[in-house]
Amino acid sequence: MRVFLYLLCVSFLFSCADKHEDYYDNVTLFQEFVLEVNNYFYNSNLKDINISKYYTDDFVFHSYSAGNKKGYETLKEDYIKNLEGMKLKGISLNIGHSIYLPGIDQETFDLNGSVRVYYGATMCHLDSVGVDFSGYQTIDFLDGKISEMWEWADYGGVANKIMAQTYSE
């Protein structure tokens, strides 16, 4: 009986450690991704953003803007094209401080390796003064890649402030 309890406890500890390890691996991957995005917007010589490798082939980005409580879904290629389009329009993005927390399975409430991120960022148009904003993301991973991302941020407010600055100068 004692051996059975010991084996049960050890297997429980290893299963918890696995999810913690997945979480830390996924945070590291996401931090590398953020560095790539920041570098892309910082480096004026980069024309293409090389972030496809961070996503699964069927990656979906969910965003929630005013007027659409169910949000929008953007597929991988369109998501990457949107970032490239921002840069072509003279918009830059810098993701600054981030707070990372473990995510949980929606049904069991067990740790599942997903990552929740509260972040602060700055966006600007050409040489205008940057507009600071905050956002929240939940990120799911599959086989060491980002499979799905949900984001809540006030991009409409950011765009309005950028436009106001652009036209007041």
C-alpha positions as a printed NumPy array, in Angstrom:
array([[  0.   ,   0.   ,   0.   ],
       [  2.836,   2.362,   0.867],
       [  4.509,   1.752,  -2.487],
       [  1.236,   2.466,  -4.295],
       [  0.818,   5.808,  -2.494],
       [  4.427,   6.698,  -3.225],
       [  4.011,   5.951,  -6.95 ],
       [  0.763,   7.918,  -7.045],
       [  2.405,  10.962,  -5.435],
       [  5.451,  10.797,  -7.723],
       [  3.315,  10.533, -10.864],
       [  1.219,  13.499,  -9.692],
       [  4.324,  15.605,  -9.103],
       [  5.735,  14.76 , -12.525],
       [  2.446,  15.589, -14.262],
       [  2.38 ,  19.012, -12.544],
       [  6.017,  19.633, -13.367],
       [  5.331,  18.843, -17.036],
       [  2.683,  21.571, -17.287],
       [  4.962,  24.033, -15.506],
       [  7.782,  23.139, -17.879],
       [  5.454,  23.574, -20.877],
       [  4.417,  26.975, -19.541],
       [  8.012,  28.181, -19.095],
       [  8.996,  26.861, -22.54 ],
       [  6.001,  28.635, -24.072],
       [  6.789,  31.911, -22.274],
       [ 10.34 ,  31.742, -23.621],
       [  9.052,  31.103, -27.15 ],
       [  6.624,  34.013, -26.879],
       [  9.343,  36.342, -25.578],
       [ 11.486,  35.431, -28.614],
       [  8.483,  36.202, -30.826],
       [  8.04 ,  39.634, -29.198],
       [ 11.738,  40.398, -29.772],
       [ 11.312,  39.525, -33.46 ],
       [  8.271,  41.82 , -33.768],
       [  9.985,  44.692, -31.962],
       [ 13.123,  44.254, -34.088],
       [ 11.046,  44.244, -37.275],
       [  9.457,  47.594, -36.465],
       [ 12.711,  49.07 , -35.14 ],
       [ 14.902,  48.066, -38.079],
       [ 13.964,  50.158, -41.129],
       [ 15.929,  47.799, -43.425],
       [ 13.664,  44.82 , -42.716],
       [ 10.886,  44.594, -45.327],
       [  9.449,  41.211, -44.34 ],
       [  8.678,  39.999, -40.854],
       [ 10.02 ,  36.498, -40.277],
       [  7.577,  35.22 , -37.645],
       [  5.787,  32.451, -39.531],
       [  7.997,  29.892, -37.786],
       [  6.378,  30.74 , -34.435],
       [  2.887,  29.69 , -35.57 ],
       [  1.151,  26.474, -36.43 ],
       [ -0.088,  26.329, -40.029],
       [ -3.695,  26.766, -38.865],
       [ -2.983,  29.629, -36.417],
       [ -5.947,  31.921, -35.659],
       [ -5.757,  35.389, -34.105],
       [ -8.923,  36.592, -32.334],
       [ -9.381,  40.31 , -31.741],
       [-12.223,  42.183, -30.113],
       [-12.982,  45.707, -31.237],
       [-15.874,  48.02 , -30.485],
       [-19.054,  47.048, -32.274],
       [-18.303,  43.333, -32.462],
       [-18.559,  41.507, -29.15 ],
       [-17.902,  38.142, -30.801],
       [-14.678,  39.457, -32.272],
       [-12.842,  38.858, -35.502],
       [-10.775,  35.885, -36.581],
       [ -7.628,  36.452, -38.607],
       [ -5.706,  33.574, -40.141],
       [ -1.913,  33.288, -40.015],
       [ -1.032,  34.718, -43.43 ],
       [ -3.415,  37.668, -43.038],
       [ -2.136,  38.356, -39.528],
       [  1.438,  38.568, -40.797],
       [  0.376,  40.691, -43.797],
       [ -1.416,  43.083, -41.412],
       [  1.811,  43.644, -39.458],
       [  3.728,  44.23 , -42.69 ],
       [  0.978,  46.596, -43.854],
       [  1.288,  48.607, -40.647],
       [  4.979,  49.148, -41.289],
       [  4.368,  50.087, -44.934],
       [  1.951,  52.78 , -43.727],
       [  4.613,  54.203, -41.425],
       [  3.164,  52.752, -38.232],
       [  5.59 ,  51.341, -35.696],
       [  4.911,  49.145, -32.688],
       [  7.036,  48.495, -29.63 ],
       [  5.862,  45.955, -27.081],
       [  7.358,  46.974, -23.748],
       [  6.769,  45.561, -20.325],
       [  4.902,  42.279, -20.056],
       [  3.502,  40.238, -17.207],
       [  3.238,  36.521, -17.947],
       [  0.893,  34.191, -16.099],
       [  0.009,  30.537, -16.654],
       [ -3.237,  29.72 , -18.414],
       [ -5.7  ,  27.008, -17.536],
       [ -7.899,  24.546, -19.373],
       [-11.396,  26.024, -19.75 ],
       [-13.126,  22.836, -18.659],
       [-10.874,  21.294, -16.013],
       [ -9.206,  24.49 , -14.728],
       [ -5.893,  22.622, -14.727],
       [ -2.689,  24.261, -15.934],
       [ -2.352,  23.486, -19.628],
       [  0.843,  25.252, -20.747],
       [ -0.998,  28.225, -22.228],
       [  0.175,  31.742, -21.441],
       [ -1.702,  34.871, -20.398],
       [  0.019,  38.19 , -21.047],
       [ -0.693,  41.677, -19.766],
       [  1.451,  44.08 , -21.742],
       [  2.192,  47.727, -22.357],
       [  3.095,  48.928, -25.827],
       [  3.71 ,  52.08 , -27.827],
       [  2.459,  52.71 , -31.331],
       [  3.222,  55.714, -33.515],
       [  2.876,  56.947, -37.083],
       [  6.077,  58.054, -38.798],
       [  7.819,  60.472, -36.425],
       [  4.774,  61.4  , -34.329],
       [  4.757,  61.12 , -30.566],
       [  4.03 ,  57.547, -29.535],
       [  0.702,  56.513, -28.086],
       [  1.016,  54.211, -25.078],
       [ -1.614,  51.542, -24.504],
       [ -2.177,  48.32 , -22.602],
       [ -3.489,  44.994, -23.772],
       [ -4.25 ,  41.475, -22.671],
       [ -3.673,  38.227, -24.552],
       [ -4.271,  34.557, -23.986],
       [ -2.108,  32.279, -26.087],
       [ -2.46 ,  28.565, -26.787],
       [  0.426,  26.426, -28.013],
       [  0.673,  23.163, -29.88 ],
       [  3.932,  21.262, -30.342],
       [  6.088,  24.269, -29.466],
       [  4.247,  26.756, -31.693],
       [  1.547,  29.367, -31.155],
       [ -1.738,  27.819, -32.286],
       [ -4.28 ,  30.434, -31.251],
       [ -4.21 ,  33.897, -29.719],
       [ -6.937,  36.087, -28.248],
       [ -6.259,  39.794, -27.757],
       [ -8.103,  42.637, -26.082],
       [ -6.665,  46.125, -26.671],
       [ -8.162,  49.509, -27.552],
       [ -6.736,  49.834, -31.064],
       [ -9.565,  52.185, -32.042],
       [ -8.519,  54.57 , -29.28 ],
       [ -4.872,  54.251, -30.286],
       [ -5.719,  54.959, -33.941],
       [ -7.788,  58.014, -32.946],
       [ -4.916,  59.44 , -30.894],
       [ -2.422,  58.79 , -33.683],
       [ -4.723,  60.469, -36.226],
       [ -5.245,  63.462, -33.923],
       [ -1.483,  63.879, -33.528],
       [ -0.827,  63.422, -37.245],
       [ -3.327,  66.079, -38.287],
       [ -2.469,  68.559, -35.519],
       [  1.2  ,  68.744, -36.55 ]])
